[in-house]
Amino acid sequence: MPSRDRGSSRLLRWSPPSVFSGMACDRETDVLRRYKVTPITPVPLLAASMVTGVILYLPGLIVTLILANRLFGMTIPPNTGSLFLFAIIACVAFRSIGLIIAAVVNSSQESLILIQPLYMAMLFLSGATFPLSFFPDWLQIVTQFIPATYLMIGLGGILQHGESVVHNWQSVIALIVTALIGLLIATKLFRWEKEEKLRNSAKLWVLLALAPFLILGVYQAWSRQDLAKAKILARDIERGKTWLIQNARVFVGNGKVIESGSILIKGGKIAEIYEGNAPDPKTLKADVFEAAGKTVMPGLIDVHVHLGATGGFVEDWTKFDSKKAIERELQSYLFCGVTSVRSAGDAVDDTLKVRKLFGSGEKLGPELFLCGPLFTAEGGHGTEYGKFLPEGLRAGFLAQFVRTPKSPEEARKQVDALAAQKVDAIKGVLESGAPGYSFNRMDVNILRSVTEEAHSKGLPVAVHTGKAEDVVDAVSLPADSIEHGSFADEISDATIAEMKAKGIAYDPTLSVVEGFTNFSKGDTTLLKRSLVQQVTRKELLEGTERAASNPELNGLREGLKHYPMSLDVGGRNLLKAWHAGVLLVTGSDAGNFLVLHGPTIQHEIELWIAAGIPIDVALQAATMNAAKLLRADSRMGTIEKGKEATLLIVDGNPLQDVHALSAVSAVFMKGERVNRTSLLQEK
């Protein structure tokens, strides 16, 4: 695949509209009159003009390719055949539009008047000068009716994604049809002498040549396929830039710390790590990020969130747009330097769509992993959320959110179906609740069948537990991660030792205990944190503040007070797991009371430190260990050469002051420096 760098950007700015025909001038200077006396028809002359346009265009394209390679390091694409074929087709199509203009105007001056608006629109609204993603939505739709847009998007796909002309068949067909229509109309309106005049209405023939793009524009305005592709191509260019982060403290993620170092980012990857002085940025052709006094670390990872829940309340849920809310939640994570999250129980179809949206680069956000629905019992934990929905919506919600197999065979089939949908993990539930809030507990043998089938498909299994006895059963399966552990009683040393022996990760989610406890007291201190205030919509903050003291929710708050859940117990279980050498990972259970999406891991780590976990251990849990659990540690989780340049840069030294994690200076996502200011404004 071609290098995704600035060379591609320069090449995309070279556009065939600049070679419109000069045949109007030939007619005005009586050149065409001389041909009239020869046995020749207009077709050879028009065809020759098209060929001339291609001959004039191709050297410029070749020179641009060479300069892009030499000056910006762009790899010459292996699919040069498709590149040149597509460019030639586009050139002929634009030349044919020029031939129509030449046919309908009465002077070369008039041709300039007609050409310039058309050319300028193509130049500035096609993506040649400004990325289409810079424009407001309505103007992006307008660009889909401009011929040059399809040239730019097609060239971008060929250069950046290694596509062929076949991948861009819609654009190719539109360009070919335009060329044929243009040739036909230019032949019909051809004039040998300047004395032959056409009515002004004849200029409307130009619109007929643009008819294919009118049809294609209507389709694209509806499907938005090319709008999405344009955003992805623009993102690829941003991720292909070369950066030098210099003079930083580097927390590698594997226990190593470089007190003064620099990181070279190229093509979205970590190209080099320099201890001490780095080479001159000019020799590296790199943009500089000065990081003196700052700490660079791998992006933080939250392995347990629920995107379908906000963590708070709004005044009017009928006006709540869940799709937009989830997109905003993911952008909030990236704003805060949480660059990967795992959905640990959400509506599967919606979450898959969101994963595709953000994974493609159409929208900028963290990398999303998902477990899909919860495997639980009829009447088990997870099913209770359906009670709050109207009966007409309840069945659809439960079909997306839970799986309640009645037998091992049914369980295996349900796992197979989710594996076919490309989920990243499977989530099971082992919890019976507490007096007054009891649930049916899933049959361990059925969950064992779920686990065995998931492992046969290469999928890890996360198991939600409520008490120590649930942890015992989850370890026996064996699960790949224990979610929550126990907040009610202490997990035995023997169980923790078995977790260590089986390589089971422990995700204590202390944040959710604090959130439940604080909400039961009407304490909204967690909403006052700076990053929470920055990323959370005003209506959600205000609605949650009101809900915390709303008398109508007194029953809910009173029930939470009596639920057997202790932050101290959770902290002690975490300490025991650490002392035993269990793999620790960070999850927040965001979406529950007062655990709002965004700076979740920063606060989870603060709770770990308060429980007695060393800060370097907590940071490693939030980076390298979490990446291992997600089975993505070969490309992320540590700052090592060849891995993705997904980084968090904070002011100060979090190894000395954990609160420095919230002093976010910059975020890099796969080599792209995230514009945090505009991120939350993106639509």
C-alpha positions, -999 to +999 in steps of 0.1 A: +000+000+000+012+035-007+026+056+022-001+077+038+018+110+040+020+145+027+032+133-007-003+119-013-018+153-003+003+171-028-005+147-056-042+150-050-040+187-057-030+182-093-063+182-112-072+177-149-097+206-148-067+228-155-064+215-190-098+227-205-098+230-242-086+260-262-106+252-293-126+284-290-093+303-296-086+281-326-120+290-341-115+327-333-081+328-350-095+310-381-075+279-375-106+257-378-116+274-410-085+259-427-096+224-417-131+230-432-118+228-467-102+194-461-120+161-461-122+159-423-151+158-399-152+174-364-148+140-346-111+135-354-104+171-343-123+167-311-106+133-304-072+148-311-080+176-286-088+149-260-055+131-267-036+164-265-051+170-231-039+136-219-005+142-233-003+175-216-015+161-183+005+129-179+040+145-176+027+167-148+013+137-130+046+118-134+066+148-122+043+152-092+047+115-083+085+118-085+086+150-064+062+134-038+086+104-036+118+125-033+106+154-012+080+137+010+090+101+010+058+089-006+061+053-018+054+049-055+021+029-055+024-006-069-010-002-086+003+025-110-017+010-138-049+018-120-036+052-111-028+062-146-059+046-161-081+064-137-063+097-143-066+093-181-103+086-179-108+116-157-087+138-179-107+128-210-140+135-192-129+169-181-115+176-215-149+167-230-166+193-207-141+218-221-150+209-256-186+216-250-177+250-235-155+257-266-185+248-288-211+270-272-191+302-265-187+328-292-152+341-282-122+330-261-130+358-236-165+343-232-150+309-227-129+322-198-160+336-181-177+303-183-146+282-175-134+301-144-165+296-121-166+259-131-129+254-125-128+273-093-158+253-079-140+221-088-107+233-073-121+245-040-150+222-034-136+189-046-111+182-018-082+193-039-076+224-018-094+217+015-105+183+028-142+178+025-144+170+062-136+207+069-169+217+053-203+219+071-227+190+064-248+209+038-217+219+018-203+184+019-235+172+002-231+200-024-197+187-032-212+153-043-226+171-074-191+183-085-173+161-110-138+168-096-149+154-062-150+119-078-115+124-092-101+134-058-118+105-039-109+080-066-072+091-066-072+091-028-085+055-027-060+043-053-030+061-037-038+056+000-057+023+001-042+005-029-076+004-047-081-003-084-104+013-109-128-015-101-132-003-066-142+031-080-165+018-106-193+044-100-169+073-105-154+056-136-188+050-152-198+086-145-165+099-160-168+077-191-205+087-197-195+123-193-168+119-219-191+103-244-219+129-238-194+156-241-180+143-274-215+138-288-226+174-278-194+189-290-198+172-323-234+183-327-226+220-318-192+221-336-186+253-356-158+259-381-160+297-383-164+325-358-192+340-378-214+311-369-232+321-337-252+302-312-280+314-289-271+319-253-295+291-244-270+267-262-248+271-232-272+249-212-258+219-231-230+220-205-255+209-179-263+178-199-227+167-198-229+171-160-260+149-158-241+117-147-228+137-117-263+150-109-275+114-107-245+102-088-247+132-065-283+124-056-273+088-048-243+099-028-263+125-009-286+097+002-260+069+008-231+092+020-207+065+009-182+089-007-186+114+021-175+087+045-147+077+022-135+113+020-133+115+058-114+083+060-089+094+034-084+127+052-078+108+084-053+086+068-033+116+056-033+130+092-022+097+105+006+095+080+024+126+091+058+125+107+062+138+143+091+141+167+080+143+203+112+155+220+127+160+255+099+140+273+098+116+301+087+083+286+067+058+305+072+027+283+044+007+299+065-024+306+082-011+338+108+010+320+110+047+323+132+069+301+138+102+320+147+122+289+139+108+255+122+115+222+098+095+200+097+096+162+063+089+147+060+079+111+031+065+091+011+060+123+037+039+140+065+045+164+095+046+141+123+052+167+128+059+204+158+080+213+172+081+248+189+115+253+193+138+224+173+131+192+184+139+156+176+173+141+139+173+132+147+189+098+168+158+088+138+136+099+114+159+080+092+158+111+069+183+128+080+189+164+061+185+196+081+199+225+074+178+256+099+191+281+084+188+316+058+164+303+054+126+304+046+105+274+029+072+280+007+047+260-029+056+257-050+045+287-074+016+283-108+010+300-118-026+296-152-023+312-177+003+300-214+004+291-219+028+262-257+024+262-260+041+296-249+076+304-240+073+341-264+101+348-298+116+342-314+140+318-347+159+323-365+146+292-355+111+280-378+114+250-354+139+235-324+117+242-306+104+210-288+073+221-267+070+189-254+106+192-248+100+229-226+069+223-206+088+197-201+117+221-191+092+249-164+077+227-151+111+217-150+120+254-128+091+261-103+101+234-104+137+246-092+124+280-065+102+267-084+069+271-076+055+236-092+021+239-124+009+255-142-024+258-180-024+258-187-050+285-224-054+277-244-033+252-269-037+224-249-058+200-261-045+166-258-008+176-223-013+191-211-032+160-222-002+138-204+022+161-172+001+161-172+002+123-178+040+122-149+047+145-127+018+134-127+029+098-116+064+107-148+081+095-152+094+130-123+100+154-124+082+187-108+055+207-105+019+195-137+001+205-137-036+215-170-053+224-183-083+243-218-079+228-248-091+249-246-106+284-250-143+289-272-147+319-302-166+333-339-159+327-346-133+354-308-129+359-287-098+362-290-078+330-326-087+323-340-063+349-332-033+328-359-043+304-385-037+331-381+001+327-390+000+290-425+000+274-437-035+266-434-029+229-397-021+232-388-046+258-384-077+236-363-059+211-340-046+238-335-079+255-328-096+222-299-071+217-287-069+253-289-104+268-286-141+259-304-166+282-296-201+269-315-230+284-290-257+275-254-261+267-263-267+230-282-235+228-254-217+245-229-229+220-251-219+190-255-184+205-217-180+209-212-192+173-236-165+161-218-138+180-184-150+168-198-147+132-206-111+140-170-105+149-174-096+186-141-093+204-151-112+236-179-129+254-194-117+287-211-140+312-228-131+345-226-150+378-245-131+405-275-138+426-278-102+440-288-095+476-319-096+498-344-073+482-325-072+450-321-109+441-315-124+407-317-158+392-281-171+389-269-186+357-263-223+356-225-227+359-225-257+335-242-237+308-218-209+313-190-234+311-203-244+277-203-207+267-167-205+278-156-236+260-172-226+228-159-190+230-123-204+236-127-227+206-135-196+185-105-177+199-126-154+220-118-144+256-145-146+282-152-119+308-173-130+338-192-105+360-192-117+396-209-103+427-195-123+456-165-145+465-184-177+457-191-163+422-154-157+417-147-194+426-171-206+399-158-181+373-122-192+380-132-229+375-146-222+340-119-208+335-128-172+326-102-149+311-110-120+333-129-115+365-151-084+364-157-067+397-145-096+419-164-091+451-174-060+470-194-080+496-168-104+510-131-112+507-119-136+480-099-165+494-062-168+490-067-202+473-090-187+447-066-158+440-037-183+437-058-203+412-064-170+392-026-165+391-020-201+380-045-199+352-035-165+340-069-149+347-069-111+348-086-092+376-106-060+369-118-046+402-139-017+389-137+003+421-152+033+404-187+018+403-187+011+440-179+047+447-205+059+422-233+038+438-222+049+473-220+086+465-254+086+446-271+069+476-259+098+497-268+125+472-231+133+469-222+146+434-186+155+440-176+132+412-193+156+387-171+184+398-139+170+384-124+192+357-123+167+328-158+155+336-170+191+333-151+195+300-165+165+282-200+161+296-230+179+281-245+205+303-280+189+303-265+156+316-246+173+344-275+194+355-300+165+352-277+143+373-273+170+400-311+173+403-316+136+403-292+132+432-315+152+455-348+144+438-373+132+464-389+109+439-357+088+439-354+085+476-365+048+474-338+041+449-311+059+470-323+041+502-321+007+484-285+014+473-275+023+508-285-012+519-269-031+490-239-051+503-211-032+484-180-019+501-151+001+485-129-011+513-136-048+506-130-042+469-097-025+477-086-054+499-094-079+472-074-059+447-044-057+471-045-095+476-046-101+438-016-078+434+004-094+461-003-128+445+010-116+411-024-117+393-026-098+361-044-065+370-063-045+344-083-013+346-121-010+341-145+015+354-180+001+347-188+035+332-225+041+325-235+033+361-244+059+387-220+089+386-194+070+365-197+092+335-178+084+303-145+101+296-118+104+323-127+071+338-093+055+341-077+085+357-101+082+386-100+044+387-062+047+391-067+072+419-089+047+437-062+020+433-036+043+448-059+050+477-062+012+482-025+008+484-015-002+448+018+014+437+013+040+410+036+023+385+017-009+389-016+009+383-002+026+352+010-007+338-024-022+344-040+006+324-017+001+295+003-030+288-018-054+309-051-041+295-037-045+260-028-081+268-064-088+280-077-073+247-052-095+228-039-063+212-005-061+230+014-069+198+005-034+184-004-013+215-001-009+252+036-001+253+059+025+237+081+003+215+094+006+179+069-007+154+038-003+176+010+021+169+017+056+179-013+059+202-001+080+231-011+102+260+010+132+269+004+148+303+020+178+321+042+168+350+051+133+363+022+110+371+047+086+388+050+112+415+016+127+414-013+106+402-034+137+395-010+146+366-029+120+346-058+144+344-035+173+331-038+161+295-015+180+272-020+161+240-033+128+226-020+110+195-043+083+180-025+060+155-001+088+146-027+116+144-024+144+168-059+148+181-074+182+178-091+180+212-107+214+209-127+204+178-132+168+188-163+173+209-177+197+183-175+170+156-209+160+141 
